[in-house]
Amino acid sequence: MVDYKELVEFIVKHLVTQPESVGVEIESGENNNKVLIRVAHEDVGRVIGKRGATINAIRLLAKAAAVKAGERVDVDIVED
C-alpha cells in the first residue's frame, strides 16, 4: 500500500510558510482512501493555488500513485 499521508505531507510542507501547522489525515476504506489536509488559515491559498492548480497537481500525484497500487484516493483541504 502506498503511504499517501507521507507523500501529501511532504509536498504540502514544502509549499506553506508554517510547515509545523500542517496536518494530514487518512480515512481508509477497502480500496478507497481519503486524504484530508489541514494547514494554517493564511496558507490555504498557497495549497489551493491559482484557479486550484496546486491542489489539482497534488491530487494528480496521489491518484497516479494509487493507480499503480490498484487503489483510489481523494485529496481534500479541511478548513477549521
All heavy atoms as a GROMACS GRO file, in nm:
protein
  613
    1MET      N    1   0.084  -0.118   0.000
    1MET     CA    2   0.000   0.000   0.000
    1MET      C    3   0.088   0.125   0.000
    1MET      O    4   0.188   0.132   0.068
    1MET     CB    5  -0.092   0.000   0.122
    1MET     CG    6  -0.186   0.117   0.126
    1MET     SD    7  -0.295   0.100   0.267
    1MET     CE    8  -0.310   0.271   0.308
    2VAL      N    9   0.048   0.222  -0.075
    2VAL     CA   10   0.120   0.349  -0.086
    2VAL      C   11   0.094   0.432   0.040
    2VAL      O   12  -0.018   0.435   0.091
    2VAL     CB   13   0.073   0.427  -0.211
    2VAL    CG1   14   0.145   0.559  -0.221
    2VAL    CG2   15   0.094   0.344  -0.335
    3ASP      N   16   0.195   0.500   0.089
    3ASP     CA   17   0.180   0.588   0.206
    3ASP      C   18   0.140   0.728   0.157
    3ASP      O   19   0.224   0.814   0.137
    3ASP     CB   20   0.309   0.592   0.286
    3ASP     CG   21   0.292   0.660   0.420
    3ASP    OD1   22   0.180   0.708   0.449
    3ASP    OD2   23   0.389   0.666   0.497
    4TYR      N   24   0.009   0.747   0.138
    4TYR     CA   25  -0.042   0.873   0.086
    4TYR      C   26  -0.017   0.988   0.184
    4TYR      O   27   0.007   1.100   0.143
    4TYR     CB   28  -0.192   0.863   0.056
    4TYR     CG   29  -0.224   0.755  -0.043
    4TYR    CD1   30  -0.287   0.638  -0.004
    4TYR    CD2   31  -0.189   0.769  -0.176
    4TYR    CE1   32  -0.316   0.538  -0.095
    4TYR    CE2   33  -0.217   0.670  -0.269
    4TYR     CZ   34  -0.280   0.555  -0.226
    4TYR     OH   35  -0.307   0.457  -0.316
    5LYS      N   36  -0.024   0.956   0.313
    5LYS     CA   37  -0.002   1.059   0.415
    5LYS      C   38   0.138   1.118   0.400
    5LYS      O   39   0.155   1.240   0.398
    5LYS     CB   40  -0.019   1.000   0.554
    5LYS     CG   41   0.002   1.100   0.666
    5LYS     CD   42  -0.016   1.033   0.801
    5LYS     CE   43  -0.020   1.131   0.914
    5LYS     NZ   44   0.102   1.187   0.957
    6GLU      N   45   0.237   1.036   0.389
    6GLU     CA   46   0.375   1.083   0.375
    6GLU      C   47   0.395   1.160   0.245
    6GLU      O   48   0.460   1.265   0.243
    6GLU     CB   49   0.471   0.964   0.380
    6GLU     CG   50   0.616   1.004   0.382
    6GLU     CD   51   0.706   0.884   0.395
    6GLU    OE1   52   0.668   0.784   0.456
    6GLU    OE2   53   0.820   0.890   0.341
    7LEU      N   54   0.338   1.112   0.138
    7LEU     CA   55   0.350   1.178   0.007
    7LEU      C   56   0.291   1.319   0.010
    7LEU      O   57   0.358   1.416  -0.024
    7LEU     CB   58   0.281   1.094  -0.101
    7LEU     CG   59   0.269   1.157  -0.240
    7LEU    CD1   60   0.406   1.170  -0.303
    7LEU    CD2   61   0.177   1.074  -0.327
    8VAL      N   62   0.166   1.329   0.055
    8VAL     CA   63   0.097   1.458   0.056
    8VAL      C   64   0.161   1.551   0.159
    8VAL      O   65   0.180   1.670   0.133
    8VAL     CB   66  -0.054   1.439   0.083
    8VAL    CG1   67  -0.123   1.571   0.104
    8VAL    CG2   68  -0.116   1.363  -0.033
    9GLU      N   69   0.196   1.500   0.274
    9GLU     CA   70   0.257   1.583   0.379
    9GLU      C   71   0.390   1.642   0.331
    9GLU      O   72   0.418   1.759   0.354
    9GLU     CB   73   0.278   1.499   0.505
    9GLU     CG   74   0.319   1.578   0.625
    9GLU     CD   75   0.319   1.492   0.750
    9GLU    OE1   76   0.360   1.374   0.744
    9GLU    OE2   77   0.278   1.543   0.855
   10PHE      N   78   0.471   1.564   0.262
   10PHE     CA   79   0.599   1.612   0.210
   10PHE      C   80   0.577   1.728   0.113
   10PHE      O   81   0.644   1.832   0.122
   10PHE     CB   82   0.673   1.498   0.140
   10PHE     CG   83   0.802   1.540   0.077
   10PHE    CD1   84   0.917   1.554   0.154
   10PHE    CD2   85   0.809   1.568  -0.058
   10PHE    CE1   86   1.036   1.593   0.096
   10PHE    CE2   87   0.928   1.607  -0.116
   10PHE     CZ   88   1.043   1.620  -0.039
   11ILE      N   89   0.483   1.713   0.023
   11ILE     CA   90   0.456   1.818  -0.076
   11ILE      C   91   0.404   1.944  -0.010
   11ILE      O   92   0.453   2.054  -0.035
   11ILE     CB   93   0.356   1.767  -0.182
   11ILE    CG1   94   0.416   1.652  -0.262
   11ILE    CG2   95   0.313   1.880  -0.275
   11ILE    CD1   96   0.316   1.576  -0.346
   12VAL      N   97   0.304   1.929   0.076
   12VAL     CA   98   0.240   2.045   0.138
   12VAL      C   99   0.336   2.120   0.229
   12VAL      O  100   0.338   2.243   0.230
   12VAL     CB  101   0.111   2.002   0.213
   12VAL    CG1  102   0.053   2.118   0.292
   12VAL    CG2  103   0.008   1.949   0.114
   13LYS      N  104   0.417   2.049   0.306
   13LYS     CA  105   0.512   2.116   0.396
   13LYS      C  106   0.612   2.203   0.322
   13LYS      O  107   0.661   2.300   0.376
   13LYS     CB  108   0.585   2.014   0.483
   13LYS     CG  109   0.503   1.967   0.600
   13LYS     CD  110   0.584   1.885   0.696
   13LYS     CE  111   0.500   1.850   0.817
   13LYS     NZ  112   0.578   1.779   0.918
   14HIS      N  113   0.641   2.168   0.198
   14HIS     CA  114   0.735   2.248   0.120
   14HIS      C  115   0.667   2.364   0.049
   14HIS      O  116   0.734   2.449  -0.010
   14HIS     CB  117   0.809   2.159   0.020
   14HIS     CG  118   0.915   2.076   0.086
   14HIS    ND1  119   0.886   1.956   0.146
   14HIS    CD2  120   1.047   2.098   0.105
   14HIS    CE1  121   0.997   1.906   0.197
   14HIS    NE2  122   1.095   1.992   0.174
   15LEU      N  123   0.535   2.371   0.054
   15LEU     CA  124   0.460   2.480  -0.009
   15LEU      C  125   0.426   2.593   0.087
   15LEU      O  126   0.417   2.708   0.046
   15LEU     CB  127   0.329   2.427  -0.068
   15LEU     CG  128   0.337   2.337  -0.189
   15LEU    CD1  129   0.198   2.284  -0.222
   15LEU    CD2  130   0.394   2.412  -0.307
   16VAL      N  131   0.405   2.561   0.212
   16VAL     CA  132   0.350   2.657   0.307
   16VAL      C  133   0.457   2.735   0.382
   16VAL      O  134   0.574   2.696   0.384
   16VAL     CB  135   0.256   2.586   0.408
   16VAL    CG1  136   0.139   2.523   0.338
   16VAL    CG2  137   0.332   2.483   0.489
   17THR      N  138   0.415   2.844   0.447
   17THR     CA  139   0.507   2.924   0.527
   17THR      C  140   0.515   2.875   0.671
   17THR      O  141   0.609   2.910   0.742
   17THR     CB  142   0.463   3.073   0.528
   17THR    OG1  143   0.332   3.082   0.581
   17THR    CG2  144   0.469   3.132   0.388
   18GLN      N  145   0.417   2.797   0.714
   18GLN     CA  146   0.415   2.742   0.850
   18GLN      C  147   0.407   2.589   0.844
   18GLN      O  148   0.302   2.530   0.870
   18GLN     CB  149   0.298   2.798   0.929
   18GLN     CG  150   0.302   2.946   0.949
   18GLN     CD  151   0.180   2.996   1.022
   18GLN    OE1  152   0.112   2.922   1.093
   18GLN    NE2  153   0.152   3.124   1.006
   19PRO      N  154   0.516   2.521   0.811
   19PRO     CA  155   0.511   2.375   0.794
   19PRO      C  156   0.477   2.300   0.923
   19PRO      O  157   0.425   2.189   0.917
   19PRO     CB  158   0.651   2.339   0.744
   19PRO     CG  159   0.737   2.455   0.774
   19PRO     CD  160   0.649   2.575   0.782
   20GLU      N  161   0.502   2.361   1.038
   20GLU     CA  162   0.471   2.293   1.164
   20GLU      C  163   0.321   2.281   1.188
   20GLU      O  164   0.277   2.198   1.267
   20GLU     CB  165   0.538   2.364   1.283
   20GLU     CG  166   0.487   2.503   1.311
   20GLU     CD  167   0.546   2.613   1.222
   20GLU    OE1  168   0.640   2.589   1.145
   20GLU    OE2  169   0.493   2.725   1.229
   21SER      N  170   0.241   2.361   1.118
   21SER     CA  171   0.096   2.355   1.136
   21SER      C  172   0.026   2.263   1.036
   21SER      O  173  -0.096   2.254   1.036
   21SER     CB  174   0.036   2.496   1.126
   21SER     OG  175   0.050   2.545   0.995
   22VAL      N  176   0.103   2.195   0.953
   22VAL     CA  177   0.045   2.104   0.853
   22VAL      C  178   0.003   1.974   0.921
   22VAL      O  179   0.080   1.915   0.997
   22VAL     CB  180   0.146   2.074   0.740
   22VAL    CG1  181   0.093   1.965   0.648
   22VAL    CG2  182   0.177   2.200   0.662
   23GLY      N  183  -0.119   1.934   0.894
   23GLY     CA  184  -0.169   1.807   0.943
   23GLY      C  185  -0.234   1.730   0.828
   23GLY      O  186  -0.311   1.787   0.751
   24VAL      N  187  -0.200   1.604   0.817
   24VAL     CA  188  -0.257   1.520   0.711
   24VAL      C  189  -0.316   1.396   0.777
   24VAL      O  190  -0.249   1.328   0.855
   24VAL     CB  191  -0.150   1.480   0.607
   24VAL    CG1  192  -0.210   1.390   0.501
   24VAL    CG2  193  -0.088   1.603   0.543
   25GLU      N  194  -0.441   1.368   0.746
   25GLU     CA  195  -0.510   1.251   0.800
   25GLU      C  196  -0.556   1.161   0.686
   25GLU      O  197  -0.586   1.209   0.577
   25GLU     CB  198  -0.632   1.293   0.882
   25GLU     CG  199  -0.601   1.382   1.000
   25GLU     CD  200  -0.726   1.436   1.065
   25GLU    OE1  201  -0.837   1.382   1.038
   25GLU    OE2  202  -0.714   1.532   1.142
   26ILE      N  203  -0.562   1.033   0.712
   26ILE     CA  204  -0.608   0.936   0.613
   26ILE      C  205  -0.732   0.865   0.666
   26ILE      O  206  -0.735   0.820   0.780
   26ILE     CB  207  -0.499   0.828   0.586
   26ILE    CG1  208  -0.371   0.892   0.538
   26ILE    CG2  209  -0.549   0.723   0.489
   26ILE    CD1  210  -0.376   0.946   0.399
   27GLU      N  211  -0.835   0.859   0.583
   27GLU     CA  212  -0.952   0.777   0.610
   27GLU      C  213  -0.949   0.664   0.509
   27GLU      O  214  -0.968   0.687   0.390
   27GLU     CB  215  -1.081   0.859   0.598
   27GLU     CG  216  -1.096   0.968   0.701
   27GLU     CD  217  -1.222   1.048   0.682
   27GLU    OE1  218  -1.301   1.019   0.590
   27GLU    OE2  219  -1.241   1.143   0.760
   28SER      N  220  -0.922   0.545   0.556
   28SER     CA  221  -0.903   0.432   0.466
   28SER      C  222  -1.028   0.346   0.456
   28SER      O  223  -1.094   0.319   0.556
   28SER     CB  224  -0.788   0.344   0.513
   28SER     OG  225  -0.668   0.416   0.509
   29GLY      N  226  -1.055   0.304   0.334
   29GLY     CA  227  -1.159   0.207   0.307
   29GLY      C  228  -1.093   0.085   0.248
   29GLY      O  229  -0.972   0.068   0.255
   30GLU      N  230  -1.172  -0.001   0.185
   30GLU     CA  231  -1.114  -0.122   0.126
   30GLU      C  232  -1.018  -0.089   0.013
   30GLU      O  233  -0.903  -0.127   0.015
   30GLU     CB  234  -1.227  -0.213   0.077
   30GLU     CG  235  -1.179  -0.351   0.041
   30GLU     CD  236  -1.296  -0.443   0.016
   30GLU    OE1  237  -1.388  -0.446   0.098
   30GLU    OE2  238  -1.294  -0.510  -0.088
   31ASN      N  239  -1.065  -0.020  -0.088
   31ASN     CA  240  -0.979   0.026  -0.197
   31ASN      C  241  -0.994   0.175  -0.220
   31ASN      O  242  -0.955   0.227  -0.323
   31ASN     CB  243  -1.010  -0.048  -0.327
   31ASN     CG  244  -0.938  -0.181  -0.334
   31ASN    OD1  245  -0.835  -0.199  -0.272
   31ASN    ND2  246  -0.994  -0.274  -0.409
   32ASN      N  247  -1.054   0.245  -0.124
   32ASN     CA  248  -1.078   0.388  -0.138
   32ASN      C  249  -1.018   0.459  -0.016
   32ASN      O  250  -1.052   0.427   0.096
   32ASN     CB  251  -1.228   0.414  -0.147
   32ASN     CG  252  -1.257   0.556  -0.190
   32ASN    OD1  253  -1.169   0.627  -0.234
   32ASN    ND2  254  -1.380   0.596  -0.175
   33ASN      N  255  -0.930   0.552  -0.041
   33ASN     CA  256  -0.864   0.628   0.066
   33ASN      C  257  -0.898   0.775   0.049
   33ASN      O  258  -0.907   0.825  -0.062
   33ASN     CB  259  -0.712   0.610   0.059
   33ASN     CG  260  -0.672   0.467   0.075
   33ASN    OD1  261  -0.686   0.411   0.183
   33ASN    ND2  262  -0.624   0.405  -0.032
   34LYS      N  263  -0.915   0.845   0.161
   34LYS     CA  264  -0.941   0.988   0.158
   34LYS      C  265  -0.832   1.056   0.239
   34LYS      O  266  -0.809   1.023   0.354
   34LYS     CB  267  -1.079   1.018   0.216
   34LYS     CG  268  -1.120   1.159   0.198
   34LYS     CD  269  -1.269   1.175   0.221
   34LYS     CE  270  -1.310   1.310   0.170
   34LYS     NZ  271  -1.452   1.324   0.154
   35VAL      N  272  -0.764   1.152   0.176
   35VAL     CA  273  -0.658   1.228   0.241
   35VAL      C  274  -0.712   1.366   0.275
   35VAL      O  275  -0.761   1.437   0.187
   35VAL     CB  276  -0.535   1.240   0.149
   35VAL    CG1  277  -0.425   1.319   0.218
   35VAL    CG2  278  -0.484   1.104   0.106
   36LEU      N  279  -0.705   1.403   0.401
   36LEU     CA  280  -0.754   1.532   0.448
   36LEU      C  281  -0.635   1.617   0.492
   36LEU      O  282  -0.556   1.575   0.575
   36LEU     CB  283  -0.851   1.514   0.566
   36LEU     CG  284  -0.972   1.424   0.537
   36LEU    CD1  285  -1.050   1.399   0.664
   36LEU    CD2  286  -1.059   1.488   0.432
   37ILE      N  287  -0.623   1.736   0.434
   37ILE     CA  288  -0.512   1.826   0.462
   37ILE      C  289  -0.562   1.940   0.550
   37ILE      O  290  -0.663   2.003   0.520
   37ILE     CB  291  -0.455   1.885   0.331
   37ILE    CG1  292  -0.412   1.775   0.236
   37ILE    CG2  293  -0.340   1.980   0.361
   37ILE    CD1  294  -0.378   1.826   0.097
   38ARG      N  295  -0.488   1.968   0.657
   38ARG     CA  296  -0.515   2.084   0.743
   38ARG      C  297  -0.390   2.171   0.745
   38ARG      O  298  -0.281   2.122   0.770
   38ARG     CB  299  -0.548   2.041   0.886
   38ARG     CG  300  -0.674   1.961   0.898
   38ARG     CD  301  -0.700   1.924   1.044
   38ARG     NE  302  -0.806   1.826   1.055
   38ARG     CZ  303  -0.935   1.854   1.059
   38ARG    NH1  304  -0.974   1.978   1.053
   38ARG    NH2  305  -1.024   1.759   1.070
   39VAL      N  306  -0.409   2.299   0.717
   39VAL     CA  307  -0.298   2.395   0.720
   39VAL      C  308  -0.344   2.521   0.793
   39VAL      O  309  -0.464   2.539   0.817
   39VAL     CB  310  -0.247   2.432   0.578
   39VAL    CG1  311  -0.186   2.312   0.509
   39VAL    CG2  312  -0.357   2.492   0.494
   40ALA      N  313  -0.248   2.608   0.824
   40ALA     CA  314  -0.283   2.737   0.886
   40ALA      C  315  -0.371   2.816   0.790
   40ALA      O  316  -0.361   2.802   0.668
   40ALA     CB  317  -0.156   2.814   0.918
   41HIS      N  318  -0.457   2.899   0.846
   41HIS     CA  319  -0.554   2.975   0.767
   41HIS      C  320  -0.485   3.057   0.656
   41HIS      O  321  -0.533   3.063   0.543
   41HIS     CB  322  -0.636   3.066   0.857
   41HIS     CG  323  -0.738   3.145   0.784
   41HIS    ND1  324  -0.850   3.088   0.730
   41HIS    CD2  325  -0.745   3.277   0.754
   41HIS    CE1  326  -0.923   3.181   0.670
   41HIS    NE2  327  -0.860   3.298   0.684
   42GLU      N  328  -0.371   3.118   0.688
   42GLU     CA  329  -0.304   3.202   0.587
   42GLU      C  330  -0.233   3.120   0.478
   42GLU      O  331  -0.192   3.175   0.377
   42GLU     CB  332  -0.208   3.301   0.651
   42GLU     CG  333  -0.113   3.253   0.755
   42GLU     CD  334  -0.172   3.235   0.895
   42GLU    OE1  335  -0.279   3.285   0.929
   42GLU    OE2  336  -0.104   3.168   0.972
   43ASP      N  337  -0.220   2.988   0.496
   43ASP     CA  338  -0.156   2.904   0.395
   43ASP      C  339  -0.254   2.830   0.304
   43ASP      O  340  -0.212   2.762   0.211
   43ASP     CB  341  -0.064   2.801   0.464
   43ASP     CG  342   0.064   2.863   0.516
   43ASP    OD1  343   0.110   2.961   0.455
   43ASP    OD2  344   0.118   2.813   0.616
   44VAL      N  345  -0.383   2.843   0.330
   44VAL     CA  346  -0.482   2.773   0.247
   44VAL      C  347  -0.470   2.814   0.100
   44VAL      O  348  -0.473   2.729   0.011
   44VAL     CB  349  -0.626   2.798   0.300
   44VAL    CG1  350  -0.729   2.742   0.205
   44VAL    CG2  351  -0.642   2.737   0.438
   45GLY      N  352  -0.452   2.942   0.075
   45GLY     CA  353  -0.439   2.990  -0.063
   45GLY      C  354  -0.317   2.934  -0.133
   45GLY      O  355  -0.320   2.907  -0.253
   46ARG      N  356  -0.208   2.914  -0.060
   46ARG     CA  357  -0.087   2.857  -0.119
   46ARG      C  358  -0.110   2.712  -0.162
   46ARG      O  359  -0.059   2.668  -0.263
   46ARG     CB  360   0.029   2.860  -0.019
   46ARG     CG  361   0.086   2.996   0.003
   46ARG     CD  362   0.202   2.985   0.103
   46ARG     NE  363   0.262   3.114   0.124
   46ARG     CZ  364   0.362   3.161   0.051
   46ARG    NH1  365   0.411   3.088  -0.046
   46ARG    NH2  366   0.412   3.279   0.076
   47VAL      N  367  -0.186   2.638  -0.081
   47VAL     CA  368  -0.212   2.498  -0.114
   47VAL      C  369  -0.310   2.486  -0.229
   47VAL      O  370  -0.296   2.399  -0.315
   47VAL     CB  371  -0.262   2.422   0.011
   47VAL    CG1  372  -0.299   2.279  -0.024
   47VAL    CG2  373  -0.156   2.423   0.120
   48ILE      N  374  -0.408   2.575  -0.234
   48ILE     CA  375  -0.505   2.571  -0.344
   48ILE      C  376  -0.443   2.622  -0.473
   48ILE      O  377  -0.460   2.561  -0.578
   48ILE     CB  378  -0.632   2.652  -0.307
   48ILE    CG1  379  -0.703   2.585  -0.190
   48ILE    CG2  380  -0.724   2.664  -0.428
   48ILE    CD1  381  -0.818   2.664  -0.134
   49GLY      N  382  -0.372   2.733  -0.468
   49GLY     CA  383  -0.309   2.789  -0.587
   49GLY      C  384  -0.407   2.862  -0.675
   49GLY      O  385  -0.528   2.864  -0.650
   50LYS      N  386  -0.355   2.926  -0.780
   50LYS     CA  387  -0.441   2.999  -0.873
   50LYS      C  388  -0.533   2.903  -0.945
   50LYS      O  389  -0.488   2.805  -1.005
   50LYS     CB  390  -0.358   3.075  -0.976
   50LYS     CG  391  -0.298   3.201  -0.924
   50LYS     CD  392  -0.238   3.281  -1.037
   50LYS     CE  393  -0.182   3.411  -0.984
   50LYS     NZ  394  -0.122   3.491  -1.089
   51ARG      N  395  -0.662   2.933  -0.937
   51ARG     CA  396  -0.766   2.851  -1.002
   51ARG      C  397  -0.758   2.703  -0.961
   51ARG      O  398  -0.794   2.615  -1.038
   51ARG     CB  399  -0.759   2.864  -1.153
   51ARG     CG  400  -0.787   3.004  -1.201
   51ARG     CD  401  -0.791   3.009  -1.350
   51ARG     NE  402  -0.814   3.146  -1.394
   51ARG     CZ  403  -0.792   3.187  -1.515
   51ARG    NH1  404  -0.749   3.104  -1.607
   51ARG    NH2  405  -0.816   3.312  -1.547
   52GLY      N  406  -0.702   2.675  -0.844
   52GLY     CA  407  -0.694   2.538  -0.795
   52GLY      C  408  -0.583   2.455  -0.858
   52GLY      O  409  -0.583   2.332  -0.844
   53ALA      N  410  -0.489   2.519  -0.923
   53ALA     CA  411  -0.384   2.446  -0.994
   53ALA      C  412  -0.296   2.362  -0.900
   53ALA      O  413  -0.261   2.248  -0.932
   53ALA     CB  414  -0.297   2.542  -1.074
   54THR      N  415  -0.261   2.417  -0.784
   54THR     CA  416  -0.171   2.346  -0.694
   54THR      C  417  -0.239   2.224  -0.633
   54THR      O  418  -0.182   2.114  -0.633
   54THR     CB  419  -0.120   2.440  -0.583
   54THR    OG1  420  -0.061   2.555  -0.645
   54THR    CG2  421  -0.017   2.373  -0.496
   55ILE      N  422  -0.360   2.240  -0.581
   55ILE     CA  423  -0.430   2.127  -0.521
   55ILE      C  424  -0.462   2.021  -0.627
   55ILE      O  425  -0.456   1.901  -0.599
   55ILE     CB  426  -0.557   2.170  -0.443
   55ILE    CG1  427  -0.612   2.054  -0.360
   55ILE    CG2  428  -0.663   2.225  -0.535
   55ILE    CD1  429  -0.523   2.005  -0.251
   56ASN      N  430  -0.491   2.063  -0.749
   56ASN     CA  431  -0.515   1.966  -0.856
   56ASN      C  432  -0.388   1.887  -0.889
   56ASN      O  433  -0.396   1.768  -0.919
   56ASN     CB  434  -0.570   2.035  -0.980
   56ASN     CG  435  -0.716   2.074  -0.962
   56ASN    OD1  436  -0.787   2.015  -0.881
   56ASN    ND2  437  -0.760   2.173  -1.038
   57ALA      N  438  -0.272   1.952  -0.883
   57ALA     CA  439  -0.146   1.882  -0.907
   57ALA      C  440  -0.119   1.781  -0.795
   57ALA      O  441  -0.074   1.669  -0.822
   57ALA     CB  442  -0.032   1.982  -0.917
   58ILE      N  443  -0.149   1.818  -0.671
   58ILE     CA  444  -0.132   1.725  -0.559
   58ILE      C  445  -0.226   1.606  -0.576
   58ILE      O  446  -0.186   1.490  -0.556
   58ILE     CB  447  -0.158   1.797  -0.424
   58ILE    CG1  448  -0.050   1.903  -0.400
   58ILE    CG2  449  -0.162   1.697  -0.309
   58ILE    CD1  450  -0.079   1.997  -0.284
   59ARG      N  451  -0.350   1.633  -0.615
   59ARG     CA  452  -0.446   1.524  -0.639
   59ARG      C  453  -0.398   1.432  -0.750
   59ARG      O  454  -0.412   1.309  -0.742
   59ARG     CB  455  -0.582   1.582  -0.676
   59ARG     CG  456  -0.653   1.645  -0.560
   59ARG     CD  457  -0.784   1.709  -0.602
   59ARG     NE  458  -0.854   1.763  -0.485
   59ARG     CZ  459  -0.924   1.875  -0.486
   59ARG    NH1  460  -0.935   1.946  -0.597
   59ARG    NH2  461  -0.983   1.916  -0.377
   60LEU      N  462  -0.343   1.490  -0.856
   60LEU     CA  463  -0.294   1.412  -0.969
   60LEU      C  464  -0.180   1.319  -0.927
   60LEU      O  465  -0.178   1.201  -0.966
   60LEU     CB  466  -0.248   1.504  -1.082
   60LEU     CG  467  -0.200   1.438  -1.209
   60LEU    CD1  468  -0.316   1.367  -1.278
   60LEU    CD2  469  -0.140   1.540  -1.302
   61LEU      N  470  -0.087   1.370  -0.846
   61LEU     CA  471   0.024   1.286  -0.798
   61LEU      C  472  -0.027   1.172  -0.710
   61LEU      O  473   0.019   1.058  -0.723
   61LEU     CB  474   0.125   1.371  -0.721
   61LEU     CG  475   0.209   1.464  -0.804
   61LEU    CD1  476   0.288   1.559  -0.715
   61LEU    CD2  477   0.304   1.385  -0.894
   62ALA      N  478  -0.120   1.202  -0.621
   62ALA     CA  479  -0.175   1.098  -0.534
   62ALA      C  480  -0.250   0.993  -0.615
   62ALA      O  481  -0.238   0.872  -0.590
   62ALA     CB  482  -0.266   1.160  -0.429
   63LYS      N  483  -0.328   1.038  -0.714
   63LYS     CA  484  -0.403   0.943  -0.798
   63LYS      C  485  -0.310   0.858  -0.883
   63LYS      O  486  -0.337   0.741  -0.906
   63LYS     CB  487  -0.504   1.017  -0.884
   63LYS     CG  488  -0.622   1.067  -0.803
   63LYS     CD  489  -0.724   1.138  -0.886
   63LYS     CE  490  -0.835   1.190  -0.796
   63LYS     NZ  491  -0.943   1.253  -0.868
   64ALA      N  492  -0.199   0.914  -0.928
   64ALA     CA  493  -0.103   0.837  -1.007
   64ALA      C  494  -0.042   0.726  -0.921
   64ALA      O  495  -0.026   0.612  -0.967
   64ALA     CB  496   0.007   0.928  -1.061
   65ALA      N  497  -0.012   0.758  -0.796
   65ALA     CA  498   0.041   0.656  -0.704
   65ALA      C  499  -0.065   0.550  -0.675
   65ALA      O  500  -0.034   0.431  -0.663
   65ALA     CB  501   0.088   0.721  -0.575
   66ALA      N  502  -0.191   0.592  -0.665
   66ALA     CA  503  -0.299   0.499  -0.635
   66ALA      C  504  -0.326   0.404  -0.751
   66ALA      O  505  -0.352   0.285  -0.729
   66ALA     CB  506  -0.426   0.576  -0.600
   67VAL      N  507  -0.320   0.454  -0.873
   67VAL     CA  508  -0.343   0.368  -0.990
   67VAL      C  509  -0.240   0.257  -0.996
   67VAL      O  510  -0.273   0.142  -1.022
   67VAL     CB  511  -0.341   0.453  -1.120
   67VAL    CG1  512  -0.332   0.364  -1.243
   67VAL    CG2  513  -0.464   0.539  -1.127
   68LYS      N  514  -0.117   0.292  -0.966
   68LYS     CA  515  -0.010   0.192  -0.968
   68LYS      C  516  -0.035   0.083  -0.863
   68LYS      O  517  -0.002  -0.032  -0.885
   68LYS     CB  518   0.124   0.261  -0.943
   68LYS     CG  519   0.241   0.172  -0.966
   68LYS     CD  520   0.370   0.250  -0.963
   68LYS     CE  521   0.486   0.157  -0.997
   68LYS     NZ  522   0.612   0.225  -0.996
   69ALA      N  523  -0.097   0.121  -0.751
   69ALA     CA  524  -0.126   0.025  -0.644
   69ALA      C  525  -0.264  -0.039  -0.659
   69ALA      O  526  -0.301  -0.124  -0.579
   69ALA     CB  527  -0.117   0.095  -0.509
   70GLY      N  528  -0.341   0.003  -0.760
   70GLY     CA  529  -0.474  -0.052  -0.781
   70GLY      C  530  -0.576  -0.002  -0.681
   70GLY      O  531  -0.671  -0.073  -0.647
   71GLU      N  532  -0.558   0.119  -0.633
   71GLU     CA  533  -0.648   0.177  -0.533
   71GLU      C  534  -0.707   0.307  -0.586
   71GLU      O  535  -0.674   0.351  -0.695
   71GLU     CB  536  -0.571   0.205  -0.403
   71GLU     CG  537  -0.511   0.082  -0.341
   71GLU     CD  538  -0.426   0.115  -0.221
   71GLU    OE1  539  -0.380   0.230  -0.206
   71GLU    OE2  540  -0.404   0.022  -0.142
   72ARG      N  541  -0.794   0.368  -0.504
   72ARG     CA  542  -0.849   0.500  -0.536
   72ARG      C  543  -0.816   0.592  -0.420
   72ARG      O  544  -0.812   0.550  -0.305
   72ARG     CB  545  -1.000   0.494  -0.553
   72ARG     CG  546  -1.041   0.411  -0.674
   72ARG     CD  547  -1.187   0.419  -0.697
   72ARG     NE  548  -1.219   0.560  -0.725
   72ARG     CZ  549  -1.341   0.606  -0.740
   72ARG    NH1  550  -1.443   0.525  -0.730
   72ARG    NH2  551  -1.363   0.734  -0.766
   73VAL      N  552  -0.795   0.720  -0.451
   73VAL     CA  553  -0.764   0.817  -0.347
   73VAL      C  554  -0.827   0.952  -0.381
   73VAL      O  555  -0.832   0.990  -0.498
   73VAL     CB  556  -0.612   0.830  -0.325
   73VAL    CG1  557  -0.542   0.887  -0.446
   73VAL    CG2  558  -0.579   0.912  -0.203
   74ASP      N  559  -0.878   1.019  -0.279
   74ASP     CA  560  -0.931   1.155  -0.292
   74ASP      C  561  -0.853   1.244  -0.196
   74ASP      O  562  -0.824   1.204  -0.084
   74ASP     CB  563  -1.080   1.159  -0.254
   74ASP     CG  564  -1.166   1.081  -0.351
   74ASP    OD1  565  -1.139   1.086  -0.472
   74ASP    OD2  566  -1.260   1.014  -0.304
   75VAL      N  567  -0.822   1.366  -0.239
   75VAL     CA  568  -0.749   1.460  -0.157
   75VAL      C  569  -0.835   1.585  -0.139
   75VAL      O  570  -0.882   1.642  -0.237
   75VAL     CB  571  -0.613   1.498  -0.222
   75VAL    CG1  572  -0.538   1.598  -0.137
   75VAL    CG2  573  -0.528   1.374  -0.245
   76ASP      N  574  -0.854   1.627  -0.013
   76ASP     CA  575  -0.935   1.745   0.018
   76ASP      C  576  -0.866   1.829   0.124
   76ASP      O  577  -0.790   1.779   0.206
   76ASP     CB  578  -1.073   1.705   0.070
   76ASP     CG  579  -1.163   1.649  -0.036
   76ASP    OD1  580  -1.160   1.703  -0.149
   76ASP    OD2  581  -1.236   1.554  -0.008
   77ILE      N  582  -0.897   1.959   0.123
   77ILE     CA  583  -0.850   2.050   0.225
   77ILE      C  584  -0.964   2.072   0.324
   77ILE      O  585  -1.076   2.100   0.284
   77ILE     CB  586  -0.807   2.185   0.165
   77ILE    CG1  587  -0.692   2.165   0.068
   77ILE    CG2  588  -0.766   2.282   0.275
   77ILE    CD1  589  -0.652   2.290  -0.005
   78VAL      N  590  -0.934   2.060   0.452
   78VAL     CA  591  -1.033   2.080   0.557
   78VAL      C  592  -1.006   2.216   0.620
   78VAL      O  593  -0.896   2.242   0.667
   78VAL     CB  594  -1.023   1.970   0.664
   78VAL    CG1  595  -1.124   1.993   0.774
   78VAL    CG2  596  -1.042   1.833   0.601
   79GLU      N  597  -1.106   2.302   0.620
   79GLU     CA  598  -1.093   2.432   0.683
   79GLU      C  599  -1.154   2.430   0.820
   79GLU      O  600  -1.264   2.378   0.839
   79GLU     CB  601  -1.161   2.539   0.596
   79GLU     CG  602  -1.092   2.559   0.463
   79GLU     CD  603  -1.151   2.675   0.387
   79GLU    OE1  604  -1.177   2.779   0.449
   79GLU    OE2  605  -1.171   2.659   0.266
   80ASP      N  606  -1.082   2.483   0.917
   80ASP     CA  607  -1.132   2.486   1.056
   80ASP      C  608  -1.205   2.613   1.084
   80ASP      O  609  -1.186   2.714   1.027
   80ASP     CB  610  -1.016   2.470   1.155
   80ASP     CG  611  -0.955   2.331   1.145
   80ASP    OD1  612  -1.028   2.237   1.115
   80ASP    OD2  613  -0.834   2.318   1.169
   0.00000   0.00000   0.00000
